[in-house]
Amino acid sequence: GSSMGQFFKQYLEPIKLNDVHVDWKSMDLTYLKEDNYIRYFANLVSNAKPVQGADAVLKAYNIDGDVRVHYKDQPDFERIARQFGIFEEWKDGVPRAAYEGVVVFRFQTARRIFLVGPDSLRQLGIQHA
């Protein structure tokens, strides 16, 4: 609806389209089926290294591999999102682009950052992480 609106320059214009050929027909994409995906995604989140406290950006930057940062509520999410320079908007009580309250993005390298909501681990079936 508003892709050319107020957020276009900051969040959408910098997105680079993939220029690497992918042979999708030869790939096993069964992990994307709904029953499989929640387990696949939960495993990624569970294996990410937790980062806590202030200065999440610096901590995340200095860790090899995926990182998990927990947020406690909308203001906390917005504060953390601003630190990373990602879209901080919510719609209908959840962050934009969230899956089970988790927003995933790449930060300066191939590492993934998982911003994890207060109830996300339970929703993903993760007992101890």
N, C-alpha and C positions, 0 to 999 in steps of 0.2 A: 503494500500500500504506500509506504512513504520512503521507498528505497532511494529516491532522489532528494529526500527531505533533509532535515537538520543533522542527521547522523551520517550521511553519505560520505562526505569528505574525510571524516575522522575514522570511520570503521569499515566502510565498504570499498571505497576507492583504492586503498592500499592492497586489497586482496589480489594476488597474482594467480592467474589461471594456470593449471597444470600444463606443462609443455612436454611431458614425458609420456610416450605411448604406453598404454596398459592394455594387455590382451585379456579383457575381462572374461571372455568365453573359456579361457584355459584355467581360470582361478577357481579354487574351491571357496565359495562364498556361503556355505551352509551355516557358518557361524553367525550370519546376519539374520537367520530365521528367528522369529520372536522367541521361541522356546530356548534356543541356544544362546541368543544374544545377551540375555540378562546374566547368564553364567560367565560368558566371555568378558563382558564389561565389568562385572563384580570382581573377577580375577585381576583385571588391569588395575582397578581402584585399590584392591586389597594389597597388591604388590608394590604400589607406589610408596615412596618414602615419605613419611609424615613430616611436615614442617609446621612448627608452632611459634607463636609469639610475633613480636614486631619484626619489621623488615623482611617480610616473606619473599620479596623479589630477590634480595641479595642471597638469602639462604637457598632459595630455589636455584639460582644461577650457579651456585657453588656445589651442587649435588649432581652427580652423574646419574642419569636415568630419570624415570618418571617421578613426579612429586605430588603429594596430596596435601592440600591446605583446607582446613575445616573453617566454615563460617557458621556463626550462631543464629543470625537473623538477617533481614534485608539490609539494615544499615551496615552491619559487619561485612556482608557480601560486597556492598557498594564501595566500602573503604578498601577492601582487598583488590577489587576489580580496578579501581583507580590506580593503585600501585602498579599493576601490570599493564595498564593502558587498554583494558578490554571493555566491551560494552557492559554497562552496569544496569541497564533497564530491566524491570520486572514486568510481567503481564500475568494477571489472574493468580497472583500469589507465588509465582516461581520466577527465577531468573530466565531471561530469554535463552533459548538453545539448551536448556537443562534437560537431562534425562535422570529421572528419580532424584531430582534436586542437585545433580552433579553437572557442572559446566566444565568442558574439556577444551583446552587450547594448547597450542605449541608456543613456547617462549624462547626466542632467540636461537634455538637449536632444535634438534629433533625431539628433545624431551617434551613429554606431555605434562601439563599442569592440570590437576583435577581439583576444582573448587567444590568441596563436599558439604552438603547441607546437614543440619542437625539430626535429621531422621534418615539420611541417605543410606548409611550402612545397613540399617535395619531393612529398608525397602529393597536393598540389593541382596539381602540374605547373608550379609557378612557378620559373623559373630565376633571375632576378635581381630582387630586390625590396628 
